[in-house]
Amino acid sequence: MCCCPTRWASWRTCRSAAGATRAAPSPHLMKELRMPDPGLPTLHPNPALERILRGPSGLGTAGLHLGAVPVETASPAEPAALPEPAEPAEPAEPTKPAEAAGPVGPAELAVPAVQAEGTPIPGLYHHAVPEPDPARVAEVSRRIKAWAVDEVQAFPPEWEDQFDGFSVGRYMVACHPDAPSVDHLMIATRLMVAENAVDDCYCEDHGGSPVGLGSRLLLAHTALDDLHTTEEYEPAWRESLKADAPRRAYRSAMAYFLQHASPSQADRFRHDMARLHLGYLAEAAWSETDHVPEVWEYLAMRQFNNFRPCPTITDTVGGYELPADLHALAAMQRVIALAGNATTVVNDLYSYTKELDSPGRHLNLPVVIAEREGVSDRDAYLKGVEVHNDLMHAFEAEAAALAAACPVPSVLRFLRGVAVWVDGNHYWHQTNTYRYSLPDFW
């Protein structure tokens, strides 16, 4: 525990406030977060939404005002650390005036949201975001492909069109608009590609199988979390890290991550990746026995097999740190879980037709609802939309309550970063028409 009196007082106050009965936000906090006075009429239907989406002001939050516009939708019922990489350093990032003086500021980011390509799911509660900076998208896309091809050999040439169609550069720039540099964006981008290499090659699209998955995941996890063993056996383990694309990608992406992350941020990420791998194993077990879980069981699996490791590095990518004691607060953990769950249901809904076209039965929320609750495919899908919306509303309300109870700058910025990641994740799913198309339910 840090012995700094100021940090200790902030932690103690947040811990006490976060566990206490929620009270109305103070007028000062409402002003800081650009919230309306509760005693006055307001045109905003969800004050919690305004607090989180408008974002905080003050120390450490200048780069977070994105001007995101809430989207009104119809009801769904109405249709020791790793060694540094040995490879040459990446080329210098092109200098832009806004970055020459330091972190990205509000002038660069405060652009209006525009209508994105692709069709949003009718009735899905979401928020429009500004179009990602095209210069950053292009540079991240260039760098990530060079890393994937030249450094880690993440995919063979015949998969190149799928790699390009994934549009990971646009994805990560949309999710991390406050990243102070392209180098910071690359932290998230490499990890995203590595995680997808594991999913594709071990679990799903490209040779994945539930048989023996536990062994493959455990050995791959040692690329993130070192094996500490004897001198006799360590060389064989190190050699194994080069054995396949998932392990090469994990090892390299983690090494780059550690150049920017603190020890506690690195430990947080390893823990979240262990959660992810546990979720993979539960889904694999059901696949092996052709078992369709109860809806609540499926949602429990998706709380682990979900996007959680992505938004929880928002502080590392943003160039700051949410202290470990504040990250560990029960209220913060609930906010993170709800955000991860909502974003993962978004994936279930947008990938529904893609997964139906895949061989065998692929579990997703609408499929499980239809099977377990005996409803039509359309009704099951629309109920999935309702589940997502309930999770989103809960996420926003809990994040707002935590912001009011614990108005520490790093907490406010982290909550804002998670909210922006949630919005960017929806943007990418909606606009990635290469991968996704909607069912004909409306």
MARBA-106564 format. One record per residue (C-alpha): residue number from 0; residue in three letters; y, x negated, z. Coordinates in steps of 0.25 Angstrom, whole numbers. Layout:
# MARBA-106564
<node i="NUM" aa="ala" y="Y" x="X" z="Z"/>
...
***
This chain:
# MARBA-106564
<node i="0" aa="met" y="0" x="0" z="0"/>
<node i="1" aa="cys" y="14" x="-5" z="-3"/>
<node i="2" aa="cys" y="22" x="-9" z="9"/>
<node i="3" aa="cys" y="35" x="-6" z="3"/>
<node i="4" aa="pro" y="42" x="4" z="12"/>
<node i="5" aa="thr" y="49" x="11" z="1"/>
<node i="6" aa="arg" y="35" x="12" z="-7"/>
<node i="7" aa="trp" y="28" x="16" z="6"/>
<node i="8" aa="ala" y="39" x="27" z="9"/>
<node i="9" aa="ser" y="38" x="33" z="-5"/>
<node i="10" aa="trp" y="23" x="33" z="-5"/>
<node i="11" aa="arg" y="22" x="40" z="9"/>
<node i="12" aa="thr" y="32" x="50" z="5"/>
<node i="13" aa="cys" y="25" x="53" z="-8"/>
<node i="14" aa="arg" y="12" x="54" z="-1"/>
<node i="15" aa="ser" y="17" x="63" z="9"/>
<node i="16" aa="ala" y="25" x="72" z="-1"/>
<node i="17" aa="ala" y="14" x="73" z="-11"/>
<node i="18" aa="gly" y="4" x="78" z="-1"/>
<node i="19" aa="ala" y="14" x="88" z="5"/>
<node i="20" aa="thr" y="17" x="102" z="2"/>
<node i="21" aa="arg" y="25" x="102" z="-11"/>
<node i="22" aa="ala" y="40" x="105" z="-9"/>
<node i="23" aa="ala" y="50" x="108" z="-20"/>
<node i="24" aa="pro" y="56" x="95" z="-26"/>
<node i="25" aa="ser" y="69" x="90" z="-20"/>
<node i="26" aa="pro" y="82" x="93" z="-28"/>
<node i="27" aa="his" y="83" x="78" z="-30"/>
<node i="28" aa="leu" y="69" x="76" z="-36"/>
<node i="29" aa="met" y="72" x="88" z="-45"/>
<node i="30" aa="lys" y="85" x="82" z="-50"/>
<node i="31" aa="glu" y="77" x="68" z="-52"/>
<node i="32" aa="leu" y="67" x="75" z="-60"/>
<node i="33" aa="arg" y="76" x="85" z="-67"/>
<node i="34" aa="met" y="70" x="97" z="-61"/>
<node i="35" aa="pro" y="78" x="110" z="-60"/>
<node i="36" aa="asp" y="82" x="116" z="-46"/>
<node i="37" aa="pro" y="72" x="126" z="-42"/>
<node i="38" aa="gly" y="83" x="135" z="-37"/>
<node i="39" aa="leu" y="88" x="137" z="-51"/>
<node i="40" aa="pro" y="82" x="144" z="-63"/>
<node i="41" aa="thr" y="75" x="135" z="-72"/>
<node i="42" aa="leu" y="70" x="136" z="-86"/>
<node i="43" aa="his" y="59" x="126" z="-84"/>
<node i="44" aa="pro" y="46" x="134" z="-81"/>
<node i="45" aa="asn" y="40" x="122" z="-73"/>
<node i="46" aa="pro" y="48" x="113" z="-64"/>
<node i="47" aa="ala" y="37" x="104" z="-62"/>
<node i="48" aa="leu" y="36" x="101" z="-77"/>
<node i="49" aa="glu" y="51" x="98" z="-77"/>
<node i="50" aa="arg" y="50" x="88" z="-66"/>
<node i="51" aa="ile" y="38" x="80" z="-73"/>
<node i="52" aa="leu" y="42" x="82" z="-87"/>
<node i="53" aa="arg" y="57" x="79" z="-86"/>
<node i="54" aa="gly" y="53" x="67" z="-77"/>
<node i="55" aa="pro" y="60" x="60" z="-66"/>
<node i="56" aa="ser" y="73" x="52" z="-66"/>
<node i="57" aa="gly" y="77" x="40" z="-57"/>
<node i="58" aa="leu" y="71" x="26" z="-55"/>
<node i="59" aa="gly" y="59" x="23" z="-64"/>
<node i="60" aa="thr" y="59" x="35" z="-72"/>
<node i="61" aa="ala" y="70" x="33" z="-83"/>
<node i="62" aa="gly" y="59" x="32" z="-94"/>
<node i="63" aa="leu" y="53" x="45" z="-91"/>
<node i="64" aa="his" y="62" x="56" z="-97"/>
<node i="65" aa="leu" y="56" x="60" z="-110"/>
<node i="66" aa="gly" y="62" x="74" z="-112"/>
<node i="67" aa="ala" y="48" x="80" z="-114"/>
<node i="68" aa="val" y="49" x="95" z="-117"/>
<node i="69" aa="pro" y="39" x="105" z="-110"/>
<node i="70" aa="val" y="32" x="113" z="-121"/>
<node i="71" aa="glu" y="31" x="128" z="-118"/>
<node i="72" aa="thr" y="17" x="133" z="-123"/>
<node i="73" aa="ala" y="11" x="147" z="-123"/>
<node i="74" aa="ser" y="0" x="150" z="-113"/>
<node i="75" aa="pro" y="-14" x="146" z="-118"/>
<node i="76" aa="ala" y="-18" x="160" z="-117"/>
<node i="77" aa="glu" y="-9" x="163" z="-129"/>
<node i="78" aa="pro" y="-15" x="155" z="-140"/>
<node i="79" aa="ala" y="-42" x="-42" z="-55"/>
<node i="80" aa="ala" y="-34" x="-38" z="-67"/>
<node i="81" aa="leu" y="-39" x="-39" z="-80"/>
<node i="82" aa="pro" y="-36" x="-52" z="-88"/>
<node i="83" aa="glu" y="-24" x="-50" z="-98"/>
<node i="84" aa="pro" y="-29" x="-48" z="-113"/>
<node i="85" aa="ala" y="-31" x="-60" z="-120"/>
<node i="86" aa="glu" y="-26" x="-55" z="-133"/>
<node i="87" aa="pro" y="-12" x="-58" z="-138"/>
<node i="88" aa="ala" y="0" x="-50" z="-132"/>
<node i="89" aa="glu" y="4" x="-38" z="-140"/>
<node i="90" aa="pro" y="16" x="-39" z="-149"/>
<node i="91" aa="ala" y="30" x="-37" z="-142"/>
<node i="92" aa="glu" y="34" x="-23" z="-142"/>
<node i="93" aa="pro" y="46" x="-19" z="-152"/>
<node i="94" aa="thr" y="59" x="-19" z="-144"/>
<node i="95" aa="lys" y="66" x="-6" z="-143"/>
<node i="96" aa="pro" y="80" x="-4" z="-137"/>
<node i="97" aa="ala" y="75" x="5" z="-127"/>
<node i="98" aa="glu" y="65" x="-5" z="-122"/>
<node i="99" aa="ala" y="73" x="-17" z="-122"/>
<node i="100" aa="ala" y="79" x="-14" z="-109"/>
<node i="101" aa="gly" y="66" x="-10" z="-102"/>
<node i="102" aa="pro" y="58" x="3" z="-100"/>
<node i="103" aa="val" y="60" x="15" z="-109"/>
<node i="104" aa="gly" y="72" x="24" z="-105"/>
<node i="105" aa="pro" y="75" x="38" z="-106"/>
<node i="106" aa="ala" y="84" x="37" z="-118"/>
<node i="107" aa="glu" y="72" x="32" z="-126"/>
<node i="108" aa="leu" y="63" x="43" z="-121"/>
<node i="109" aa="ala" y="71" x="55" z="-120"/>
<node i="110" aa="val" y="68" x="61" z="-133"/>
<node i="111" aa="pro" y="65" x="75" z="-135"/>
<node i="112" aa="ala" y="51" x="80" z="-137"/>
<node i="113" aa="val" y="48" x="84" z="-151"/>
<node i="114" aa="gln" y="37" x="93" z="-157"/>
<node i="115" aa="ala" y="24" x="84" z="-158"/>
<node i="116" aa="glu" y="14" x="85" z="-169"/>
<node i="117" aa="gly" y="1" x="93" z="-167"/>
<node i="118" aa="thr" y="0" x="106" z="-160"/>
<node i="119" aa="pro" y="0" x="108" z="-145"/>
<node i="120" aa="ile" y="-11" x="117" z="-139"/>
<node i="121" aa="pro" y="-5" x="131" z="-138"/>
<node i="122" aa="gly" y="-3" x="134" z="-123"/>
<node i="123" aa="leu" y="-5" x="120" z="-118"/>
<node i="124" aa="tyr" y="6" x="116" z="-108"/>
<node i="125" aa="his" y="12" x="103" z="-112"/>
<node i="126" aa="his" y="25" x="95" z="-115"/>
<node i="127" aa="ala" y="31" x="90" z="-127"/>
<node i="128" aa="val" y="35" x="75" z="-127"/>
<node i="129" aa="pro" y="44" x="66" z="-135"/>
<node i="130" aa="glu" y="37" x="60" z="-147"/>
<node i="131" aa="pro" y="32" x="46" z="-144"/>
<node i="132" aa="asp" y="41" x="34" z="-148"/>
<node i="133" aa="pro" y="36" x="31" z="-162"/>
<node i="134" aa="ala" y="39" x="16" z="-161"/>
<node i="135" aa="arg" y="31" x="15" z="-148"/>
<node i="136" aa="val" y="20" x="23" z="-154"/>
<node i="137" aa="ala" y="19" x="14" z="-166"/>
<node i="138" aa="glu" y="19" x="1" z="-158"/>
<node i="139" aa="val" y="9" x="6" z="-148"/>
<node i="140" aa="ser" y="0" x="11" z="-159"/>
<node i="141" aa="arg" y="1" x="-2" z="-166"/>
<node i="142" aa="arg" y="-2" x="-10" z="-153"/>
<node i="143" aa="ile" y="-14" x="-1" z="-149"/>
<node i="144" aa="lys" y="-21" x="-2" z="-162"/>
<node i="145" aa="ala" y="-20" x="-17" z="-162"/>
<node i="146" aa="trp" y="-25" x="-18" z="-148"/>
<node i="147" aa="ala" y="-36" x="-8" z="-151"/>
<node i="148" aa="val" y="-41" x="-16" z="-164"/>
<node i="149" aa="asp" y="-37" x="-30" z="-161"/>
<node i="150" aa="glu" y="-39" x="-32" z="-146"/>
<node i="151" aa="val" y="-50" x="-22" z="-141"/>
<node i="152" aa="gln" y="-57" x="-17" z="-154"/>
<node i="153" aa="ala" y="-56" x="-3" z="-149"/>
<node i="154" aa="phe" y="-61" x="4" z="-161"/>
<node i="155" aa="pro" y="-68" x="0" z="-174"/>
<node i="156" aa="pro" y="-60" x="2" z="-187"/>
<node i="157" aa="glu" y="-67" x="15" z="-190"/>
<node i="158" aa="trp" y="-60" x="21" z="-178"/>
<node i="159" aa="glu" y="-46" x="17" z="-182"/>
<node i="160" aa="asp" y="-42" x="31" z="-187"/>
<node i="161" aa="gln" y="-46" x="37" z="-174"/>
<node i="162" aa="phe" y="-38" x="26" z="-166"/>
<node i="163" aa="asp" y="-26" x="29" z="-174"/>
<node i="164" aa="gly" y="-27" x="44" z="-173"/>
<node i="165" aa="phe" y="-28" x="43" z="-158"/>
<node i="166" aa="ser" y="-13" x="39" z="-159"/>
<node i="167" aa="val" y="-13" x="32" z="-145"/>
<node i="168" aa="gly" y="0" x="26" z="-147"/>
<node i="169" aa="arg" y="7" x="39" z="-149"/>
<node i="170" aa="tyr" y="-1" x="44" z="-137"/>
<node i="171" aa="met" y="3" x="33" z="-127"/>
<node i="172" aa="val" y="18" x="33" z="-131"/>
<node i="173" aa="ala" y="19" x="48" z="-129"/>
<node i="174" aa="cys" y="12" x="46" z="-115"/>
<node i="175" aa="his" y="20" x="35" z="-110"/>
<node i="176" aa="pro" y="34" x="36" z="-115"/>
<node i="177" aa="asp" y="40" x="28" z="-103"/>
<node i="178" aa="ala" y="32" x="16" z="-106"/>
<node i="179" aa="pro" y="42" x="4" z="-106"/>
<node i="180" aa="ser" y="36" x="-3" z="-118"/>
<node i="181" aa="val" y="25" x="-2" z="-128"/>
<node i="182" aa="asp" y="17" x="-12" z="-120"/>
<node i="183" aa="his" y="17" x="-2" z="-109"/>
<node i="184" aa="leu" y="12" x="9" z="-119"/>
<node i="185" aa="met" y="1" x="0" z="-123"/>
<node i="186" aa="ile" y="-5" x="0" z="-109"/>
<node i="187" aa="ala" y="-8" x="15" z="-110"/>
<node i="188" aa="thr" y="-12" x="14" z="-125"/>
<node i="189" aa="arg" y="-22" x="3" z="-123"/>
<node i="190" aa="leu" y="-28" x="10" z="-112"/>
<node i="191" aa="met" y="-29" x="24" z="-119"/>
<node i="192" aa="val" y="-36" x="17" z="-131"/>
<node i="193" aa="ala" y="-46" x="10" z="-122"/>
<node i="194" aa="glu" y="-49" x="23" z="-114"/>
<node i="195" aa="asn" y="-51" x="30" z="-128"/>
<node i="196" aa="ala" y="-60" x="19" z="-132"/>
<node i="197" aa="val" y="-69" x="21" z="-120"/>
<node i="198" aa="asp" y="-69" x="36" z="-122"/>
<node i="199" aa="asp" y="-72" x="35" z="-137"/>
<node i="200" aa="cys" y="-83" x="24" z="-136"/>
<node i="201" aa="tyr" y="-89" x="27" z="-123"/>
<node i="202" aa="cys" y="-88" x="42" z="-122"/>
<node i="203" aa="glu" y="-85" x="50" z="-135"/>
<node i="204" aa="asp" y="-81" x="48" z="-149"/>
<node i="205" aa="his" y="-86" x="34" z="-153"/>
<node i="206" aa="gly" y="-100" x="32" z="-148"/>
<node i="207" aa="gly" y="-97" x="37" z="-134"/>
<node i="208" aa="ser" y="-109" x="43" z="-126"/>
<node i="209" aa="pro" y="-111" x="49" z="-112"/>
<node i="210" aa="val" y="-123" x="40" z="-111"/>
<node i="211" aa="gly" y="-121" x="27" z="-103"/>
<node i="212" aa="leu" y="-106" x="31" z="-102"/>
<node i="213" aa="gly" y="-105" x="27" z="-88"/>
<node i="214" aa="ser" y="-109" x="12" z="-90"/>
<node i="215" aa="arg" y="-100" x="11" z="-102"/>
<node i="216" aa="leu" y="-88" x="16" z="-94"/>
<node i="217" aa="leu" y="-91" x="8" z="-82"/>
<node i="218" aa="leu" y="-91" x="-5" z="-90"/>
<node i="219" aa="ala" y="-79" x="-1" z="-97"/>
<node i="220" aa="his" y="-72" x="2" z="-84"/>
<node i="221" aa="thr" y="-74" x="-13" z="-80"/>
<node i="222" aa="ala" y="-64" x="-16" z="-92"/>
<node i="223" aa="leu" y="-54" x="-9" z="-83"/>
<node i="224" aa="asp" y="-59" x="-13" z="-69"/>
<node i="225" aa="asp" y="-64" x="-27" z="-69"/>
<node i="226" aa="leu" y="-79" x="-30" z="-65"/>
<node i="227" aa="his" y="-78" x="-39" z="-53"/>
<node i="228" aa="thr" y="-92" x="-47" z="-53"/>
<node i="229" aa="thr" y="-98" x="-61" z="-53"/>
<node i="230" aa="glu" y="-95" x="-72" z="-62"/>
<node i="231" aa="glu" y="-109" x="-71" z="-68"/>
<node i="232" aa="tyr" y="-107" x="-57" z="-73"/>
<node i="233" aa="glu" y="-92" x="-56" z="-75"/>
<node i="234" aa="pro" y="-93" x="-62" z="-89"/>
<node i="235" aa="ala" y="-102" x="-52" z="-94"/>
<node i="236" aa="trp" y="-93" x="-41" z="-89"/>
<node i="237" aa="arg" y="-81" x="-47" z="-96"/>
<node i="238" aa="glu" y="-88" x="-48" z="-109"/>
<node i="239" aa="ser" y="-92" x="-33" z="-108"/>
<node i="240" aa="leu" y="-78" x="-29" z="-109"/>
<node i="241" aa="lys" y="-78" x="-33" z="-123"/>
<node i="242" aa="ala" y="-90" x="-25" z="-127"/>
<node i="243" aa="asp" y="-84" x="-13" z="-133"/>
<node i="244" aa="ala" y="-71" x="-6" z="-136"/>
<node i="245" aa="pro" y="-69" x="2" z="-124"/>
<node i="246" aa="arg" y="-71" x="-10" z="-115"/>
<node i="247" aa="arg" y="-62" x="-19" z="-123"/>
<node i="248" aa="ala" y="-51" x="-9" z="-124"/>
<node i="249" aa="tyr" y="-52" x="-6" z="-109"/>
<node i="250" aa="arg" y="-51" x="-21" z="-105"/>
<node i="251" aa="ser" y="-39" x="-24" z="-114"/>
<node i="252" aa="ala" y="-31" x="-11" z="-111"/>
<node i="253" aa="met" y="-33" x="-14" z="-96"/>
<node i="254" aa="ala" y="-29" x="-28" z="-97"/>
<node i="255" aa="tyr" y="-16" x="-24" z="-104"/>
<node i="256" aa="phe" y="-14" x="-13" z="-93"/>
<node i="257" aa="leu" y="-15" x="-23" z="-82"/>
<node i="258" aa="gln" y="-4" x="-31" z="-88"/>
<node i="259" aa="his" y="6" x="-19" z="-84"/>
<node i="260" aa="ala" y="-2" x="-11" z="-73"/>
<node i="261" aa="ser" y="-1" x="-15" z="-58"/>
<node i="262" aa="pro" y="-14" x="-16" z="-50"/>
<node i="263" aa="ser" y="-13" x="-2" z="-45"/>
<node i="264" aa="gln" y="-10" x="4" z="-59"/>
<node i="265" aa="ala" y="-22" x="-4" z="-64"/>
<node i="266" aa="asp" y="-31" x="2" z="-53"/>
<node i="267" aa="arg" y="-26" x="16" z="-55"/>
<node i="268" aa="phe" y="-30" x="15" z="-70"/>
<node i="269" aa="arg" y="-44" x="9" z="-67"/>
<node i="270" aa="his" y="-46" x="21" z="-58"/>
<node i="271" aa="asp" y="-41" x="31" z="-68"/>
<node i="272" aa="met" y="-51" x="25" z="-78"/>
<node i="273" aa="ala" y="-62" x="26" z="-69"/>
<node i="274" aa="arg" y="-59" x="41" z="-67"/>
<node i="275" aa="leu" y="-59" x="42" z="-83"/>
<node i="276" aa="his" y="-73" x="35" z="-84"/>
<node i="277" aa="leu" y="-78" x="44" z="-73"/>
<node i="278" aa="gly" y="-74" x="57" z="-81"/>
<node i="279" aa="tyr" y="-80" x="51" z="-94"/>
<node i="280" aa="leu" y="-93" x="50" z="-86"/>
<node i="281" aa="ala" y="-93" x="64" z="-81"/>
<node i="282" aa="glu" y="-91" x="69" z="-95"/>
<node i="283" aa="ala" y="-102" x="60" z="-101"/>
<node i="284" aa="ala" y="-112" x="66" z="-90"/>
<node i="285" aa="trp" y="-109" x="80" z="-95"/>
<node i="286" aa="ser" y="-111" x="76" z="-109"/>
<node i="287" aa="glu" y="-124" x="70" z="-106"/>
<node i="288" aa="thr" y="-129" x="82" z="-100"/>
<node i="289" aa="asp" y="-122" x="92" z="-109"/>
<node i="290" aa="his" y="-115" x="98" z="-97"/>
<node i="291" aa="val" y="-103" x="107" z="-98"/>
<node i="292" aa="pro" y="-95" x="105" z="-84"/>
<node i="293" aa="glu" y="-88" x="116" z="-77"/>
<node i="294" aa="val" y="-73" x="117" z="-81"/>
<node i="295" aa="trp" y="-69" x="111" z="-68"/>
<node i="296" aa="glu" y="-79" x="100" z="-69"/>
<node i="297" aa="tyr" y="-74" x="97" z="-83"/>
<node i="298" aa="leu" y="-60" x="96" z="-78"/>
<node i="299" aa="ala" y="-65" x="87" z="-67"/>
<node i="300" aa="met" y="-71" x="77" z="-77"/>
<node i="301" aa="arg" y="-58" x="78" z="-85"/>
<node i="302" aa="gln" y="-50" x="74" z="-73"/>
<node i="303" aa="phe" y="-57" x="60" z="-74"/>
<node i="304" aa="asn" y="-60" x="60" z="-89"/>
<node i="305" aa="asn" y="-45" x="61" z="-93"/>
<node i="306" aa="phe" y="-32" x="55" z="-96"/>
<node i="307" aa="arg" y="-28" x="50" z="-82"/>
<node i="308" aa="pro" y="-29" x="35" z="-84"/>
<node i="309" aa="cys" y="-18" x="37" z="-95"/>
<node i="310" aa="pro" y="-6" x="44" z="-88"/>
<node i="311" aa="thr" y="-9" x="36" z="-75"/>
<node i="312" aa="ile" y="-4" x="23" z="-81"/>
<node i="313" aa="thr" y="9" x="29" z="-85"/>
<node i="314" aa="asp" y="16" x="20" z="-74"/>
<node i="315" aa="thr" y="10" x="7" z="-80"/>
<node i="316" aa="val" y="14" x="11" z="-94"/>
<node i="317" aa="gly" y="27" x="15" z="-89"/>
<node i="318" aa="gly" y="29" x="1" z="-82"/>
<node i="319" aa="tyr" y="30" x="6" z="-68"/>
<node i="320" aa="glu" y="20" x="9" z="-57"/>
<node i="321" aa="leu" y="16" x="22" z="-49"/>
<node i="322" aa="pro" y="12" x="15" z="-36"/>
<node i="323" aa="ala" y="-3" x="17" z="-32"/>
<node i="324" aa="asp" y="0" x="25" z="-19"/>
<node i="325" aa="leu" y="8" x="35" z="-27"/>
<node i="326" aa="his" y="-2" x="36" z="-38"/>
<node i="327" aa="ala" y="-13" x="39" z="-27"/>
<node i="328" aa="leu" y="-5" x="51" z="-21"/>
<node i="329" aa="ala" y="-14" x="63" z="-22"/>
<node i="330" aa="ala" y="-3" x="71" z="-29"/>
<node i="331" aa="met" y="-1" x="60" z="-40"/>
<node i="332" aa="gln" y="-16" x="60" z="-42"/>
<node i="333" aa="arg" y="-16" x="75" z="-44"/>
<node i="334" aa="val" y="-5" x="74" z="-54"/>
<node i="335" aa="ile" y="-12" x="63" z="-62"/>
<node i="336" aa="ala" y="-25" x="71" z="-62"/>
<node i="337" aa="leu" y="-18" x="84" z="-67"/>
<node i="338" aa="ala" y="-11" x="76" z="-78"/>
<node i="339" aa="gly" y="-24" x="69" z="-82"/>
<node i="340" aa="asn" y="-31" x="82" z="-82"/>
<node i="341" aa="ala" y="-21" x="90" z="-90"/>
<node i="342" aa="thr" y="-20" x="79" z="-101"/>
<node i="343" aa="thr" y="-35" x="78" z="-102"/>
<node i="344" aa="val" y="-36" x="94" z="-104"/>
<node i="345" aa="val" y="-26" x="91" z="-115"/>
<node i="346" aa="asn" y="-36" x="82" z="-122"/>
<node i="347" aa="asp" y="-47" x="92" z="-120"/>
<node i="348" aa="leu" y="-38" x="103" z="-127"/>
<node i="349" aa="tyr" y="-33" x="94" z="-139"/>
<node i="350" aa="ser" y="-46" x="88" z="-141"/>
<node i="351" aa="tyr" y="-54" x="101" z="-141"/>
<node i="352" aa="thr" y="-57" x="102" z="-156"/>
<node i="353" aa="lys" y="-59" x="87" z="-157"/>
<node i="354" aa="glu" y="-70" x="87" z="-147"/>
<node i="355" aa="leu" y="-76" x="100" z="-152"/>
<node i="356" aa="asp" y="-78" x="92" z="-166"/>
<node i="357" aa="ser" y="-85" x="81" z="-158"/>
<node i="358" aa="pro" y="-100" x="80" z="-158"/>
<node i="359" aa="gly" y="-107" x="87" z="-146"/>
<node i="360" aa="arg" y="-100" x="95" z="-135"/>
<node i="361" aa="his" y="-87" x="88" z="-130"/>
<node i="362" aa="leu" y="-82" x="93" z="-116"/>
<node i="363" aa="asn" y="-68" x="97" z="-115"/>
<node i="364" aa="leu" y="-61" x="108" z="-107"/>
<node i="365" aa="pro" y="-61" x="120" z="-117"/>
<node i="366" aa="val" y="-76" x="117" z="-120"/>
<node i="367" aa="val" y="-79" x="117" z="-105"/>
<node i="368" aa="ile" y="-71" x="129" z="-102"/>
<node i="369" aa="ala" y="-78" x="137" z="-113"/>
<node i="370" aa="glu" y="-92" x="133" z="-109"/>
<node i="371" aa="arg" y="-90" x="135" z="-94"/>
<node i="372" aa="glu" y="-81" x="147" z="-94"/>
<node i="373" aa="gly" y="-87" x="154" z="-106"/>
<node i="374" aa="val" y="-75" x="156" z="-114"/>
<node i="375" aa="ser" y="-72" x="154" z="-129"/>
<node i="376" aa="asp" y="-67" x="141" z="-134"/>
<node i="377" aa="arg" y="-53" x="146" z="-136"/>
<node i="378" aa="asp" y="-52" x="152" z="-122"/>
<node i="379" aa="ala" y="-58" x="139" z="-116"/>
<node i="380" aa="tyr" y="-48" x="131" z="-124"/>
<node i="381" aa="leu" y="-36" x="139" z="-119"/>
<node i="382" aa="lys" y="-41" x="138" z="-105"/>
<node i="383" aa="gly" y="-41" x="123" z="-107"/>
<node i="384" aa="val" y="-26" x="124" z="-110"/>
<node i="385" aa="glu" y="-24" x="132" z="-97"/>
<node i="386" aa="val" y="-31" x="122" z="-89"/>
<node i="387" aa="his" y="-22" x="111" z="-95"/>
<node i="388" aa="asn" y="-10" x="119" z="-93"/>
<node i="389" aa="asp" y="-14" x="121" z="-78"/>
<node i="390" aa="leu" y="-16" x="106" z="-76"/>
<node i="391" aa="met" y="-3" x="103" z="-83"/>
<node i="392" aa="his" y="5" x="112" z="-74"/>
<node i="393" aa="ala" y="-2" x="107" z="-62"/>
<node i="394" aa="phe" y="1" x="92" z="-66"/>
<node i="395" aa="glu" y="16" x="95" z="-68"/>
<node i="396" aa="ala" y="17" x="103" z="-55"/>
<node i="397" aa="glu" y="10" x="92" z="-47"/>
<node i="398" aa="ala" y="18" x="81" z="-53"/>
<node i="399" aa="ala" y="30" x="88" z="-50"/>
<node i="400" aa="ala" y="26" x="90" z="-36"/>
<node i="401" aa="leu" y="23" x="75" z="-34"/>
<node i="402" aa="ala" y="36" x="71" z="-41"/>
<node i="403" aa="ala" y="43" x="80" z="-30"/>
<node i="404" aa="ala" y="35" x="74" z="-19"/>
<node i="405" aa="cys" y="35" x="60" z="-23"/>
<node i="406" aa="pro" y="48" x="57" z="-31"/>
<node i="407" aa="val" y="45" x="42" z="-31"/>
<node i="408" aa="pro" y="50" x="36" z="-45"/>
<node i="409" aa="ser" y="36" x="30" z="-49"/>
<node i="410" aa="val" y="29" x="44" z="-45"/>
<node i="411" aa="leu" y="39" x="52" z="-54"/>
<node i="412" aa="arg" y="38" x="42" z="-65"/>
<node i="413" aa="phe" y="23" x="42" z="-65"/>
<node i="414" aa="leu" y="23" x="57" z="-64"/>
<node i="415" aa="arg" y="32" x="58" z="-76"/>
<node i="416" aa="gly" y="23" x="48" z="-84"/>
<node i="417" aa="val" y="11" x="56" z="-81"/>
<node i="418" aa="ala" y="18" x="69" z="-86"/>
<node i="419" aa="val" y="22" x="61" z="-99"/>
<node i="420" aa="trp" y="8" x="56" z="-101"/>
<node i="421" aa="val" y="3" x="71" z="-100"/>
<node i="422" aa="asp" y="13" x="75" z="-111"/>
<node i="423" aa="gly" y="11" x="63" z="-120"/>
<node i="424" aa="asn" y="-4" x="66" z="-119"/>
<node i="425" aa="his" y="-2" x="80" z="-124"/>
<node i="426" aa="tyr" y="7" x="75" z="-135"/>
<node i="427" aa="trp" y="-4" x="66" z="-140"/>
<node i="428" aa="his" y="-15" x="76" z="-140"/>
<node i="429" aa="gln" y="-6" x="86" z="-147"/>
<node i="430" aa="thr" y="-1" x="77" z="-158"/>
<node i="431" aa="asn" y="-14" x="69" z="-161"/>
<node i="432" aa="thr" y="-19" x="78" z="-172"/>
<node i="433" aa="tyr" y="-28" x="67" z="-177"/>
<node i="434" aa="arg" y="-37" x="70" z="-165"/>
<node i="435" aa="tyr" y="-34" x="84" z="-160"/>
<node i="436" aa="ser" y="-33" x="98" z="-166"/>
<node i="437" aa="leu" y="-32" x="111" z="-159"/>
<node i="438" aa="pro" y="-43" x="122" z="-159"/>
<node i="439" aa="asp" y="-39" x="135" z="-166"/>
<node i="440" aa="phe" y="-38" x="143" z="-153"/>
<node i="441" aa="trp" y="-24" x="149" z="-156"/>
***
